[in-house]
Structures are given as structure tokens and as C-alpha cells.
Amino acid sequence: MNILVTGANGQLGNCLRNAVARGSKDNYIFTDVAELDITDAEAVEKMVKENGVSVIVNCAAYTNVDKAEDDAEFAEILNAAAPRNLAEAMKAVDGTLIHVSTDYVFGGNAGNTPRGEDEPANPTGVYGLTKLHGEQEIEKSGVKALTFRTAWLYSEYGKNFVKTMLSLTSTKPELKVVFDQAGTPTYAQDLADAIFHIIENRKYQGNEGIYHYSDEGVCSWYDFTKMIAEMAGNGECRILPCHSDEFPSKVIRPSYSVLDKTRFKDTFGLEVPYWMDSLKTCIRNLKENEA
């Protein structure tokens, strides 16, 4: 079976490459914007038909949350129009679209109970709104699709919170980090492995719908940073908790965006790693790559 991966040079795409490299019975076609412009419906249709694609894994997205506020038009194109193109191409060949969305669709929701898939969306910024539009476009298309909402993604690849904090805690004597936003750090390799397992075992068939996937547990950005510094041996940096309003932003970020993974675990029977265990793995890999 031929599987097309979009956004293959991003965090999740690179982690999916790692999963496939361990061995797969399928043929994966990894693409990024240089190989395929997913905002071009005709190009997507041509790629699917010429390569006999049965499944698309969409790892591409406009993910710069702050910049999206000033670049709403392009964020809408990449986060909503492009998924529609992918959905329509898969619908035409009776294939399946696996799409990745975000906890930011719940940006304005109050309370401290983990978010279930059926909770009403209430995004507070352009990023969350355009990602919600992408989900809606996929649903409207009628394509067979699985959407995985995730949160606080990090990895050994690209720019992300873990790599930024590793750098800052190793060079700064003191650091302020917000403690009034809680969620779950998610190692991109964990999500990539889960998606790979679902495809490899054809568990996507008959299980269409929206699922939540993040690693297990909950913490604030402050707690996350403290653990990053501790695991990296950057104990000399003094890390202080602060309120979100000390770092003014155009975007109101979710104050509590822990995702309820019950549906995912019940459907696919997969164990979800605890966030600290996965963080330890990622930091170890980063340290080994430095050596």
C-alpha cells in the first residue's frame, strides 16, 4: 500500500520517518512543500493518482501561534484549505486521510477537567480557529478520516519548547516561566509511533473520527521547564514561576488543555507513555547527538 506523508520535514514528519525506518510492509512517500504544494488541489490530485496513494498522513500545518495573528489568510490556506484538498483527493479514490489537529481548538474553554473529543470547540486565536476550520472541512468532504488532536509537541527536530529551554537553562542565570497554563507535553515520536502502528495494523479501517492523543500526565510550563533543566543537568539556572500576563501576547492561550485519551486507548488498545519518561528519552537523544 502506498502512503503519502505531507509536512515530512517537520517534527512529526521526521519522527514518522524514524518509525518507518524500523521496517514497514507499506511504501511511504515523504513530501514537503518542495515536492508537493498541498495548497494546490490539482497537484495533490495528481500526486495521489500517479502514485496510487491509499492513505495520506497530513503532518503539515501553520503552527506559529503568534505570527498567525498577522498572517491569518495564509494560516487559513494551510490549516483549512489544504486539508480540504487532501480530503477531496482521498475521497475520490476511496482512501483514508489521517490528520493532526490541536488542543488550541479549546482555547476559550474554562475548567480543569480533561477535554473530551465531544466538548464544544472554542478557539481564542487565528491558529486554533484555522485548525478547527480544517477539521470541519475534512468532515464536510465525507472522506474516511481520523483526526488526532495533540498538544505541546516537542522532539529532537526543528524549533520547539524543549530545545529552547535546554539552551536557555544552560546559558541564563535566571528564567521566568508561566505556571498558570497547564497541559501535557507530547513527544512527537510517541504520536508518530502510534500513527504508524495504526496504519501498519490497518486499525484506521472502521475507526474514523476525532481522537485525542498526548502523553500521559499534566504539568504547567513552569513544571515542564524545571524537569527539562533537571534532566539536562542545568541546575545552576534559577527557574521562577510567573503569570501569563507578564509575557503579553496577541493570543490567549489555553489555561487548561489536558486531553482525555480514553477514546484513543479504548479504540486502538495502545499504551500511552508518561510525559516525563518520554522527555528523558528525547533529552538523552539530544545529548548523544551533541557528542
MIDOSE-1310 file (N, C-alpha, C; in nm, 2 decimals, decimal comma, always signed):
residues 291
mnil	+0,08/-0,12/+0,00/+0,00/+0,00/+0,00/+0,09/+0,12/+0,00; +0,05/+0,23/-0,07/+0,12/+0,35/-0,08/+0,06/+0,46/+0,01; +0,15/+0,51/+0,09/+0,11/+0,61/+0,19/+0,18/+0,74/+0,17; +0,11/+0,85/+0,15/+0,17/+0,98/+0,13/+0,17/+1,06/+0,27
vtga	+0,29/+1,11/+0,30/+0,31/+1,19/+0,42/+0,34/+1,33/+0,38; +0,26/+1,43/+0,42/+0,29/+1,57/+0,39/+0,35/+1,63/+0,51; +0,42/+1,74/+0,49/+0,49/+1,81/+0,60/+0,60/+1,72/+0,66; +0,67/+1,64/+0,58/+0,76/+1,54/+0,62/+0,89/+1,59/+0,69
ngql	+0,92/+1,72/+0,67/+1,04/+1,77/+0,73/+1,02/+1,84/+0,86; +0,89/+1,84/+0,91/+0,86/+1,89/+1,04/+0,89/+1,79/+1,15; +0,85/+1,83/+1,27/+0,87/+1,74/+1,39/+0,81/+1,60/+1,37; +0,68/+1,60/+1,35/+0,61/+1,48/+1,34/+0,65/+1,40/+1,21
gncl	+0,67/+1,47/+1,10/+0,71/+1,40/+0,98/+0,84/+1,33/+1,00; +0,94/+1,40/+1,06/+1,07/+1,33/+1,08/+1,06/+1,21/+1,18; +0,97/+1,22/+1,28/+0,95/+1,11/+1,37/+0,88/+0,99/+1,30; +0,79/+1,02/+1,21/+0,73/+0,92/+1,13/+0,83/+0,85/+1,04
rnav	+0,93/+0,92/+0,99/+1,04/+0,86/+0,91/+1,11/+0,76/+1,00; +1,14/+0,80/+1,12/+1,21/+0,71/+1,22/+1,13/+0,58/+1,23; +1,00/+0,59/+1,25/+0,91/+0,47/+1,27/+0,92/+0,38/+1,15; +0,91/+0,44/+1,03/+0,91/+0,36/+0,91/+1,04/+0,30/+0,88
args	+1,15/+0,37/+0,92/+1,28/+0,31/+0,90/+1,31/+0,18/+0,98; +1,23/+0,16/+1,08/+1,24/+0,03/+1,16/+1,19/-0,09/+1,08; +1,11/-0,06/+0,97/+1,06/-0,16/+0,89/+0,91/-0,15/+0,88; +0,86/-0,16/+0,75/+0,72/-0,15/+0,72/+0,68/-0,23/+0,60
kdny	+0,56/-0,28/+0,60/+0,51/-0,36/+0,49/+0,45/-0,27/+0,38; +0,45/-0,14/+0,41/+0,39/-0,04/+0,31/+0,50/+0,05/+0,25; +0,47/+0,12/+0,15/+0,56/+0,21/+0,08/+0,52/+0,35/+0,12; +0,61/+0,42/+0,19/+0,58/+0,56/+0,23/+0,64/+0,66/+0,13
iftd	+0,57/+0,76/+0,10/+0,62/+0,87/+0,01/+0,62/+1,00/+0,10; +0,74/+1,04/+0,14/+0,76/+1,16/+0,22/+0,77/+1,28/+0,14; +0,69/+1,38/+0,16/+0,69/+1,50/+0,09/+0,68/+1,63/+0,18; +0,75/+1,73/+0,13/+0,73/+1,86/+0,20/+0,69/+1,96/+0,08
vael	+0,70/+2,09/+0,11/+0,65/+2,18/+0,01/+0,73/+2,18/-0,12; +0,85/+2,14/-0,11/+0,94/+2,13/-0,23/+0,89/+2,02/-0,33; +0,84/+1,91/-0,27/+0,79/+1,80/-0,35/+0,64/+1,81/-0,38; +0,56/+1,87/-0,29/+0,42/+1,88/-0,31/+0,36/+2,00/-0,24
ditd	+0,30/+2,09/-0,32/+0,23/+2,20/-0,26/+0,08/+2,16/-0,23; +0,05/+2,14/-0,10/-0,08/+2,09/-0,07/-0,19/+2,19/-0,08; -0,15/+2,32/-0,10/-0,25/+2,42/-0,12/-0,30/+2,42/-0,27; -0,23/+2,34/-0,35/-0,27/+2,33/-0,49/-0,35/+2,20/-0,51
aeav	-0,48/+2,21/-0,52/-0,57/+2,09/-0,53/-0,53/+2,00/-0,65; -0,50/+2,06/-0,76/-0,46/+1,98/-0,88/-0,33/+1,90/-0,86; -0,24/+1,96/-0,79/-0,11/+1,89/-0,76/-0,13/+1,78/-0,67; -0,22/+1,80/-0,57/-0,25/+1,69/-0,47/-0,32/+1,57/-0,55
ekmv	-0,42/+1,61/-0,63/-0,49/+1,50/-0,70/-0,40/+1,42/-0,79; -0,31/+1,49/-0,86/-0,21/+1,43/-0,95/-0,12/+1,34/-0,87; -0,07/+1,38/-0,76/+0,02/+1,30/-0,68/-0,05/+1,17/-0,63; -0,17/+1,19/-0,59/-0,24/+1,07/-0,54/-0,27/+0,97/-0,65
keng	-0,31/+1,02/-0,76/-0,35/+0,93/-0,87/-0,22/+0,86/-0,94; -0,12/+0,94/-0,96/+0,00/+0,88/-1,02/+0,08/+0,78/-0,93; +0,06/+0,80/-0,80/+0,13/+0,71/-0,71/+0,04/+0,60/-0,64; -0,09/+0,60/-0,68/-0,18/+0,50/-0,62/-0,19/+0,51/-0,47
vsvi	-0,20/+0,63/-0,42/-0,20/+0,66/-0,27/-0,33/+0,61/-0,21; -0,32/+0,53/-0,11/-0,44/+0,48/-0,04/-0,47/+0,56/+0,10; -0,36/+0,61/+0,16/-0,37/+0,68/+0,28/-0,28/+0,80/+0,28; -0,33/+0,92/+0,33/-0,25/+1,04/+0,34/-0,24/+1,06/+0,49
vnca	-0,11/+1,09/+0,54/-0,09/+1,14/+0,68/-0,05/+1,28/+0,67; -0,14/+1,37/+0,71/-0,11/+1,51/+0,70/-0,04/+1,57/+0,82; +0,09/+1,59/+0,81/+0,17/+1,65/+0,92/+0,20/+1,79/+0,90; +0,15/+1,85/+0,79/+0,18/+1,99/+0,75/+0,08/+2,08/+0,82
aytn	+0,13/+2,20/+0,87/+0,04/+2,29/+0,93/+0,11/+2,43/+0,95; +0,03/+2,53/+0,96/+0,09/+2,66/+1,00/+0,08/+2,66/+1,15; +0,20/+2,65/+1,22/+0,20/+2,63/+1,37/+0,25/+2,75/+1,45; +0,29/+2,86/+1,38/+0,34/+2,97/+1,46/+0,22/+3,05/+1,51
vdka	+0,19/+3,02/+1,64/+0,07/+3,07/+1,70/+0,06/+3,22/+1,70; +0,17/+3,29/+1,74/+0,17/+3,44/+1,74/+0,17/+3,50/+1,61; +0,25/+3,45/+1,52/+0,26/+3,50/+1,38/+0,13/+3,49/+1,31; +0,06/+3,38/+1,34/-0,07/+3,36/+1,27/-0,17/+3,47/+1,28
edda	-0,16/+3,55/+1,39/-0,25/+3,66/+1,42/-0,23/+3,77/+1,31; -0,11/+3,78/+1,25/-0,08/+3,88/+1,15/-0,08/+3,82/+1,01; -0,10/+3,69/+1,00/-0,09/+3,61/+0,88/-0,21/+3,52/+0,86; -0,32/+3,57/+0,90/-0,45/+3,49/+0,91/-0,48/+3,42/+0,78
efae	-0,46/+3,50/+0,67/-0,50/+3,45/+0,54/-0,42/+3,32/+0,50; -0,29/+3,33/+0,52/-0,21/+3,21/+0,48/-0,23/+3,09/+0,58; -0,25/+3,13/+0,71/-0,28/+3,03/+0,81/-0,41/+2,95/+0,77; -0,51/+3,02/+0,72/-0,63/+2,96/+0,68/-0,61/+2,87/+0,56
ilna	-0,53/+2,92/+0,47/-0,50/+2,83/+0,35/-0,43/+2,70/+0,39; -0,33/+2,71/+0,47/-0,25/+2,59/+0,51/-0,32/+2,50/+0,61; -0,40/+2,56/+0,70/-0,46/+2,48/+0,80/-0,61/+2,44/+0,77; -0,67/+2,50/+0,67/-0,81/+2,47/+0,64/-0,83/+2,43/+0,49
aapr	-0,78/+2,51/+0,40/-0,80/+2,48/+0,26/-0,71/+2,36/+0,21; -0,59/+2,35/+0,26/-0,50/+2,24/+0,23/-0,56/+2,11/+0,27; -0,60/+2,09/+0,40/-0,67/+1,97/+0,44/-0,79/+1,93/+0,36; -0,86/+2,04/+0,31/-0,98/+2,01/+0,22/-0,93/+1,95/+0,09
nlae	-0,82/+2,00/+0,04/-0,76/+1,94/-0,09/-0,72/+1,79/-0,06; -0,66/+1,77/+0,05/-0,62/+1,63/+0,08/-0,74/+1,54/+0,10; -0,84/+1,59/+0,16/-0,97/+1,51/+0,19/-1,04/+1,48/+0,06; -1,04/+1,58/-0,03/-1,11/+1,56/-0,16/-1,04/+1,46/-0,25
amka	-0,90/+1,46/-0,24/-0,82/+1,37/-0,32/-0,84/+1,23/-0,27; -0,85/+1,21/-0,14/-0,87/+1,08/-0,08/-1,01/+1,03/-0,10; -1,11/+1,12/-0,10/-1,25/+1,08/-0,12/-1,26/+1,03/-0,26; -1,19/+1,09/-0,36/-1,20/+1,05/-0,50/-1,15/+0,91/-0,52
vdgt	-1,06/+0,86/-0,44/-1,01/+0,72/-0,46/-1,05/+0,63/-0,35; -1,15/+0,67/-0,27/-1,20/+0,59/-0,15/-1,08/+0,56/-0,06; -0,99/+0,65/-0,04/-0,88/+0,63/+0,06/-0,91/+0,70/+0,19; -0,81/+0,70/+0,28/-0,83/+0,75/+0,42/-0,73/+0,86/+0,44
lihv	-0,78/+0,97/+0,51/-0,69/+1,08/+0,55/-0,67/+1,07/+0,70; -0,55/+1,08/+0,74/-0,51/+1,09/+0,88/-0,45/+1,23/+0,90; -0,52/+1,30/+0,99/-0,49/+1,44/+1,00/-0,46/+1,48/+1,15; -0,37/+1,57/+1,17/-0,33/+1,61/+1,30/-0,38/+1,75/+1,33
stdy	-0,45/+1,76/+1,44/-0,50/+1,89/+1,49/-0,45/+1,92/+1,63; -0,51/+2,01/+1,70/-0,45/+2,07/+1,82/-0,55/+2,10/+1,94; -0,49/+2,10/+2,05/-0,56/+2,14/+2,17/-0,61/+2,29/+2,17; -0,55/+2,37/+2,08/-0,59/+2,51/+2,07/-0,74/+2,53/+2,03
vfgg	-0,80/+2,42/+1,98/-0,94/+2,44/+1,94/-1,02/+2,46/+2,07; -0,96/+2,43/+2,19/-1,03/+2,46/+2,32/-0,98/+2,58/+2,39; -0,92/+2,67/+2,32/-0,86/+2,79/+2,38/-0,94/+2,86/+2,48; -1,07/+2,88/+2,46/-1,15/+2,96/+2,55/-1,23/+2,88/+2,65
nagn	-1,21/+2,75/+2,65/-1,29/+2,67/+2,75/-1,24/+2,68/+2,89; -1,33/+2,70/+2,98/-1,29/+2,71/+3,12/-1,29/+2,57/+3,19; -1,25/+2,57/+3,32/-1,25/+2,45/+3,39/-1,12/+2,37/+3,39; -1,11/+2,27/+3,47/-0,98/+2,19/+3,48/-1,01/+2,05/+3,47
tprg	-1,11/+2,01/+3,38/-1,13/+1,87/+3,35/-1,08/+1,84/+3,21; -1,01/+1,72/+3,20/-0,95/+1,69/+3,07/-1,06/+1,70/+2,96; -1,01/+1,75/+2,84/-1,10/+1,78/+2,73/-1,13/+1,65/+2,65; -1,26/+1,62/+2,64/-1,30/+1,51/+2,56/-1,33/+1,55/+2,41
edep	-1,33/+1,46/+2,32/-1,35/+1,49/+2,18/-1,48/+1,56/+2,15; -1,58/+1,53/+2,23/-1,72/+1,59/+2,20/-1,74/+1,72/+2,27; -1,64/+1,77/+2,34/-1,66/+1,90/+2,41/-1,66/+2,01/+2,30; -1,75/+2,11/+2,31/-1,76/+2,21/+2,20/-1,63/+2,29/+2,19
anpt	-1,59/+2,31/+2,07/-1,46/+2,39/+2,04/-1,49/+2,54/+2,07; -1,38/+2,60/+2,11/-1,39/+2,75/+2,14/-1,26/+2,81/+2,13; -1,20/+2,82/+2,01/-1,07/+2,87/+1,99/-1,06/+3,02/+2,02; -0,95/+3,07/+2,07/-0,94/+3,22/+2,10/-0,84/+3,29/+2,01
gvyg	-0,78/+3,22/+1,91/-0,69/+3,29/+1,82/-0,70/+3,23/+1,68; -0,62/+3,29/+1,59/-0,63/+3,25/+1,45/-0,58/+3,11/+1,43; -0,47/+3,07/+1,50/-0,42/+2,93/+1,49/-0,53/+2,83/+1,52; -0,58/+2,84/+1,64/-0,69/+2,75/+1,68/-0,81/+2,75/+1,59
ltkl	-0,85/+2,87/+1,55/-0,97/+2,88/+1,46/-0,94/+2,81/+1,33; -0,82/+2,84/+1,27/-0,80/+2,78/+1,14/-0,78/+2,63/+1,14; -0,73/+2,58/+1,25/-0,72/+2,43/+1,27/-0,86/+2,37/+1,29; -0,94/+2,44/+1,36/-1,08/+2,40/+1,37/-1,15/+2,39/+1,23
hgeq	-1,12/+2,50/+1,15/-1,18/+2,50/+1,02/-1,13/+2,38/+0,93; -1,00/+2,35/+0,95/-0,95/+2,23/+0,88/-1,03/+2,10/+0,92; -1,05/+2,08/+1,05/-1,13/+1,97/+1,09/-1,27/+1,97/+1,03; -1,33/+2,09/+1,02/-1,47/+2,10/+0,96/-1,47/+2,07/+0,81
eiek	-1,36/+2,12/+0,74/-1,35/+2,09/+0,60/-1,34/+1,94/+0,57; -1,26/+1,87/+0,65/-1,25/+1,73/+0,64/-1,38/+1,66/+0,66; -1,45/+1,70/+0,76/-1,58/+1,64/+0,79/-1,68/+1,66/+0,68; -1,68/+1,79/+0,63/-1,78/+1,82/+0,52/-1,75/+1,74/+0,39
sgvk	-1,63/+1,70/+0,37/-1,59/+1,63/+0,25/-1,65/+1,49/+0,24; -1,68/+1,44/+0,36/-1,73/+1,30/+0,36/-1,62/+1,19/+0,34; -1,50/+1,23/+0,35/-1,39/+1,14/+0,33/-1,38/+1,05/+0,46; -1,32/+0,93/+0,44/-1,29/+0,85/+0,56/-1,17/+0,91/+0,62
altf	-1,18/+0,95/+0,75/-1,07/+1,03/+0,81/-1,06/+1,00/+0,96; -0,94/+1,01/+1,01/-0,91/+1,00/+1,15/-0,83/+1,13/+1,18; -0,88/+1,21/+1,28/-0,81/+1,33/+1,32/-0,76/+1,31/+1,46; -0,63/+1,34/+1,48/-0,57/+1,33/+1,61/-0,53/+1,47/+1,66
rtaw	-0,61/+1,51/+1,76/-0,57/+1,64/+1,83/-0,46/+1,61/+1,93; -0,35/+1,69/+1,92/-0,24/+1,67/+2,02/-0,20/+1,80/+2,08; -0,10/+1,80/+2,16/-0,07/+1,92/+2,24/+0,08/+1,93/+2,28; +0,13/+2,05/+2,29/+0,27/+2,07/+2,34/+0,37/+1,98/+2,28
lyse	+0,37/+1,97/+2,15/+0,46/+1,88/+2,08/+0,60/+1,92/+2,08; +0,69/+1,83/+2,11/+0,84/+1,85/+2,10/+0,91/+1,73/+2,05; +1,04/+1,75/+2,01/+1,11/+1,64/+1,96/+1,26/+1,68/+1,95; +1,34/+1,60/+1,88/+1,48/+1,63/+1,85/+1,49/+1,72/+1,73
ygkn	+1,38/+1,75/+1,66/+1,38/+1,81/+1,53/+1,32/+1,95/+1,54; +1,38/+2,04/+1,46/+1,32/+2,18/+1,44/+1,33/+2,26/+1,57; +1,24/+2,37/+1,57/+1,23/+2,45/+1,69/+1,12/+2,41/+1,78; +1,14/+2,39/+1,91/+1,04/+2,35/+2,00/+1,08/+2,39/+2,14
fvkt	+0,98/+2,38/+2,23/+1,00/+2,43/+2,37/+1,11/+2,36/+2,44; +1,13/+2,23/+2,42/+1,23/+2,16/+2,49/+1,37/+2,21/+2,45; +1,39/+2,22/+2,32/+1,52/+2,27/+2,27/+1,55/+2,41/+2,31; +1,45/+2,49/+2,31/+1,47/+2,63/+2,36/+1,51/+2,64/+2,50
mlsl	+1,43/+2,56/+2,59/+1,46/+2,56/+2,73/+1,60/+2,50/+2,76; +1,64/+2,40/+2,69/+1,77/+2,34/+2,71/+1,88/+2,44/+2,69; +1,86/+2,53/+2,59/+1,95/+2,63/+2,56/+1,95/+2,74/+2,67; +1,83/+2,79/+2,70/+1,82/+2,90/+2,80/+1,87/+2,86/+2,94
tstk	+1,83/+2,74/+2,98/+1,87/+2,70/+3,12/+2,02/+2,67/+3,13; +2,08/+2,65/+3,01/+2,23/+2,62/+3,02/+2,31/+2,75/+3,01; +2,24/+2,86/+2,97/+2,31/+2,99/+2,95/+2,27/+3,11/+3,04; +2,14/+3,10/+3,09/+2,09/+3,21/+3,17/+2,10/+3,17/+3,32
pelk	+2,13/+3,28/+3,40/+2,13/+3,25/+3,55/+1,99/+3,24/+3,61; +1,90/+3,31/+3,54/+1,76/+3,31/+3,59/+1,66/+3,31/+3,48; +1,54/+3,25/+3,50/+1,44/+3,23/+3,39/+1,30/+3,24/+3,45; +1,21/+3,31/+3,40/+1,07/+3,32/+3,44/+0,99/+3,24/+3,34
vvfd	+0,91/+3,15/+3,39/+0,82/+3,06/+3,31/+0,68/+3,06/+3,37; +0,58/+3,07/+3,28/+0,44/+3,08/+3,33/+0,40/+2,95/+3,40; +0,32/+2,96/+3,51/+0,27/+2,85/+3,58/+0,12/+2,83/+3,58; +0,06/+2,93/+3,51/-0,09/+2,93/+3,51/-0,15/+2,88/+3,38
qagt	-0,07/+2,80/+3,30/-0,12/+2,73/+3,19/-0,08/+2,58/+3,20; -0,18/+2,49/+3,20/-0,15/+2,35/+3,22/-0,19/+2,27/+3,10; -0,11/+2,17/+3,08/-0,14/+2,08/+2,97/-0,05/+1,95/+2,98; -0,02/+1,89/+2,87/+0,06/+1,77/+2,87/+0,17/+1,78/+2,76
ptya	+0,29/+1,78/+2,79/+0,40/+1,77/+2,69/+0,38/+1,64/+2,61; +0,40/+1,65/+2,48/+0,39/+1,53/+2,40/+0,51/+1,51/+2,31; +0,58/+1,40/+2,33/+0,69/+1,37/+2,24/+0,64/+1,32/+2,11; +0,69/+1,39/+2,00/+0,64/+1,37/+1,87/+0,66/+1,22/+1,82
qdla	+0,77/+1,16/+1,88/+0,79/+1,02/+1,84/+0,69/+0,93/+1,89; +0,63/+0,96/+2,01/+0,52/+0,88/+2,06/+0,40/+0,88/+1,97; +0,36/+1,01/+1,93/+0,25/+1,02/+1,84/+0,28/+0,95/+1,70; +0,40/+0,97/+1,65/+0,43/+0,91/+1,52/+0,43/+0,76/+1,53
daif	+0,48/+0,70/+1,64/+0,47/+0,56/+1,66/+0,33/+0,51/+1,66; +0,24/+0,58/+1,73/+0,10/+0,54/+1,74/+0,04/+0,54/+1,60; +0,06/+0,65/+1,53/+0,00/+0,66/+1,39/+0,05/+0,54/+1,30; +0,19/+0,52/+1,31/+0,25/+0,41/+1,23/+0,18/+0,28/+1,27
hiie	+0,17/+0,25/+1,40/+0,11/+0,13/+1,44/-0,04/+0,11/+1,39; -0,11/+0,22/+1,39/-0,25/+0,22/+1,35/-0,26/+0,19/+1,20; -0,16/+0,24/+1,12/-0,16/+0,22/+0,98/-0,11/+0,07/+0,95; +0,00/+0,04/+1,01/+0,06/-0,09/+0,99/-0,04/-0,21/+1,02
nrky	-0,12/-0,19/+1,12/-0,22/-0,29/+1,16/-0,36/-0,27/+1,11; -0,37/-0,17/+1,02/-0,50/-0,14/+0,95/-0,61/-0,10/+1,05; -0,57/-0,05/+1,16/-0,67/-0,02/+1,26/-0,74/+0,11/+1,23; -0,70/+0,18/+1,13/-0,77/+0,30/+1,09/-0,91/+0,26/+1,02
qgne	-0,91/+0,14/+0,97/-1,03/+0,10/+0,89/-1,15/+0,08/+0,99; -1,25/+0,15/+0,97/-1,37/+0,14/+1,05/-1,37/+0,22/+1,18; -1,26/+0,29/+1,20/-1,24/+0,37/+1,33/-1,23/+0,52/+1,30; -1,30/+0,56/+1,19/-1,29/+0,70/+1,16/-1,35/+0,79/+1,27
giyh	-1,30/+0,91/+1,28/-1,34/+1,00/+1,38/-1,23/+1,09/+1,44; -1,27/+1,16/+1,54/-1,17/+1,25/+1,61/-1,12/+1,18/+1,74; -0,99/+1,19/+1,76/-0,93/+1,12/+1,88/-0,83/+1,22/+1,94; -0,82/+1,21/+2,07/-0,72/+1,29/+2,14/-0,60/+1,21/+2,17
ysde	-0,48/+1,27/+2,14/-0,35/+1,20/+2,18/-0,25/+1,30/+2,23; -0,21/+1,28/+2,35/-0,10/+1,35/+2,41/-0,04/+1,24/+2,50; +0,08/+1,27/+2,55/+0,14/+1,18/+2,65/+0,06/+1,18/+2,78; +0,08/+1,09/+2,87/+0,00/+1,09/+3,00/+0,06/+1,19/+3,10
gvcs	-0,03/+1,24/+3,19/+0,01/+1,33/+3,29/-0,03/+1,47/+3,26; +0,01/+1,56/+3,35/-0,03/+1,70/+3,34/+0,08/+1,78/+3,41; +0,11/+1,90/+3,36/+0,20/+1,99/+3,42/+0,18/+2,13/+3,37; +0,24/+2,23/+3,43/+0,25/+2,37/+3,38/+0,37/+2,38/+3,30
wydf	+0,38/+2,49/+3,23/+0,51/+2,52/+3,15/+0,62/+2,54/+3,25; +0,60/+2,59/+3,37/+0,70/+2,60/+3,47/+0,75/+2,47/+3,51; +0,66/+2,38/+3,54/+0,70/+2,24/+3,58/+0,78/+2,17/+3,47; +0,73/+2,19/+3,35/+0,79/+2,13/+3,23/+0,94/+2,18/+3,22
tkmi	+0,96/+2,31/+3,24/+1,09/+2,37/+3,23/+1,18/+2,32/+3,35; +1,13/+2,31/+3,47/+1,20/+2,26/+3,58/+1,25/+2,12/+3,55; +1,17/+2,04/+3,49/+1,21/+1,90/+3,46/+1,31/+1,89/+3,35; +1,30/+1,98/+3,25/+1,39/+1,98/+3,14/+1,53/+2,01/+3,20
aema	+1,54/+2,12/+3,28/+1,66/+2,16/+3,34/+1,73/+2,05/+3,43; +1,64/+1,99/+3,51/+1,69/+1,88/+3,60/+1,75/+1,77/+3,52; +1,67/+1,72/+3,42/+1,72/+1,61/+3,34/+1,84/+1,64/+3,26; +1,86/+1,76/+3,22/+1,98/+1,80/+3,14/+2,10/+1,84/+3,23
gnge	+2,08/+1,85/+3,36/+2,19/+1,89/+3,45/+2,21/+2,03/+3,45; +2,11/+2,11/+3,42/+2,13/+2,26/+3,41/+2,07/+2,32/+3,54; +2,13/+2,27/+3,66/+2,07/+2,31/+3,79/+2,11/+2,45/+3,83; +2,21/+2,51/+3,76/+2,25/+2,64/+3,81/+2,16/+2,76/+3,77
cril	+2,07/+2,73/+3,68/+1,97/+2,83/+3,63/+1,86/+2,83/+3,73; +1,82/+2,95/+3,79/+1,71/+2,96/+3,88/+1,58/+2,98/+3,80; +1,49/+2,89/+3,81/+1,37/+2,90/+3,73/+1,25/+2,95/+3,83; +1,19/+3,06/+3,79/+1,09/+3,12/+3,87/+0,95/+3,11/+3,80
pchs	+0,84/+3,08/+3,88/+0,71/+3,08/+3,82/+0,66/+3,22/+3,81; +0,58/+3,24/+3,70/+0,52/+3,38/+3,68/+0,38/+3,36/+3,61; +0,31/+3,47/+3,61/+0,18/+3,47/+3,55/+0,19/+3,50/+3,40; +0,09/+3,45/+3,32/+0,09/+3,47/+3,18/+0,09/+3,62/+3,14
defp	+0,03/+3,70/+3,22/+0,02/+3,84/+3,18/+0,16/+3,92/+3,19; +0,26/+3,85/+3,25/+0,39/+3,90/+3,25/+0,46/+3,89/+3,11; +0,40/+3,81/+3,03/+0,45/+3,79/+2,89/+0,34/+3,82/+2,79; +0,31/+3,95/+2,77/+0,19/+3,99/+2,68/+0,20/+3,93/+2,55
skvi	+0,09/+3,88/+2,50/+0,08/+3,81/+2,37/-0,05/+3,85/+2,30; -0,05/+3,84/+2,17/-0,17/+3,87/+2,09/-0,27/+3,76/+2,11; -0,22/+3,64/+2,15/-0,30/+3,52/+2,16/-0,34/+3,49/+2,31; -0,46/+3,46/+2,33/-0,50/+3,40/+2,46/-0,48/+3,25/+2,45
rpsy	-0,38/+3,20/+2,52/-0,35/+3,06/+2,51/-0,44/+2,98/+2,61; -0,47/+2,85/+2,58/-0,55/+2,77/+2,67/-0,49/+2,77/+2,81; -0,57/+2,79/+2,91/-0,52/+2,78/+3,05/-0,52/+2,64/+3,10; -0,60/+2,56/+3,04/-0,60/+2,41/+3,08/-0,65/+2,34/+2,96
svld	-0,55/+2,26/+2,90/-0,58/+2,19/+2,77/-0,54/+2,05/+2,78; -0,55/+1,99/+2,90/-0,52/+1,85/+2,91/-0,62/+1,77/+2,83; -0,58/+1,67/+2,75/-0,67/+1,60/+2,66/-0,71/+1,46/+2,72; -0,83/+1,43/+2,72/-0,88/+1,30/+2,76/-0,86/+1,20/+2,65
ktrf	-0,77/+1,10/+2,68/-0,73/+1,00/+2,58/-0,81/+0,87/+2,59; -0,92/+0,87/+2,66/-0,99/+0,74/+2,68/-1,04/+0,68/+2,55; -1,09/+0,76/+2,46/-1,14/+0,70/+2,33/-1,03/+0,64/+2,25; -0,92/+0,71/+2,25/-0,80/+0,66/+2,18/-0,75/+0,52/+2,23
kdtf	-0,74/+0,52/+2,36/-0,69/+0,39/+2,43/-0,79/+0,28/+2,41; -0,92/+0,31/+2,43/-1,02/+0,21/+2,41/-1,03/+0,15/+2,27; -1,01/+0,24/+2,17/-1,03/+0,20/+2,03/-0,91/+0,13/+1,98; -0,79/+0,18/+2,01/-0,67/+0,12/+1,95/-0,59/+0,03/+2,04
glev	-0,62/+0,02/+2,17/-0,55/-0,07/+2,26/-0,41/-0,04/+2,28; -0,37/+0,09/+2,26/-0,23/+0,12/+2,28/-0,20/+0,19/+2,41; -0,08/+0,16/+2,47/-0,04/+0,22/+2,59/+0,02/+0,36/+2,56; -0,02/+0,46/+2,63/+0,04/+0,59/+2,61/+0,15/+0,62/+2,71
pywm	+0,27/+0,66/+2,67/+0,38/+0,69/+2,76/+0,35/+0,81/+2,85; +0,42/+0,81/+2,97/+0,41/+0,92/+3,06/+0,51/+1,02/+3,02; +0,47/+1,15/+3,03/+0,55/+1,26/+2,97/+0,69/+1,27/+3,02; +0,71/+1,24/+3,15/+0,85/+1,25/+3,20/+0,94/+1,14/+3,14
dslk	+0,88/+1,02/+3,12/+0,96/+0,91/+3,06/+1,01/+0,95/+2,92; +0,91/+1,01/+2,84/+0,94/+1,04/+2,71/+1,04/+1,16/+2,70; +1,02/+1,25/+2,79/+1,11/+1,37/+2,79/+1,26/+1,32/+2,82; +1,27/+1,23/+2,91/+1,41/+1,17/+2,94/+1,47/+1,11/+2,81
tcir	+1,39/+1,04/+2,73/+1,44/+0,98/+2,61/+1,48/+1,08/+2,51; +1,40/+1,19/+2,49/+1,43/+1,29/+2,40/+1,56/+1,37/+2,44; +1,57/+1,40/+2,57/+1,69/+1,47/+2,61/+1,82/+1,39/+2,60; +1,80/+1,26/+2,63/+1,92/+1,17/+2,61/+1,96/+1,17/+2,46
nlke	+1,86/+1,16/+2,37/+1,90/+1,16/+2,23/+1,97/+1,28/+2,18; +1,92/+1,40/+2,23/+1,98/+1,53/+2,20/+2,12/+1,54/+2,25; +2,14/+1,49/+2,37/+2,28/+1,49/+2,43/+2,37/+1,40/+2,35; +2,32/+1,28/+2,31/+2,40/+1,19/+2,23/+2,44/+1,25/+2,09
nea	+2,34/+1,32/+2,04/+2,37/+1,39/+1,91/+2,47/+1,50/+1,92; +2,48/+1,56/+2,03/+2,58/+1,66/+2,05/+2,72/+1,61/+2,06; +2,73/+1,49/+2,12/+2,86/+1,42/+2,14/+2,94/+1,39/+2,01
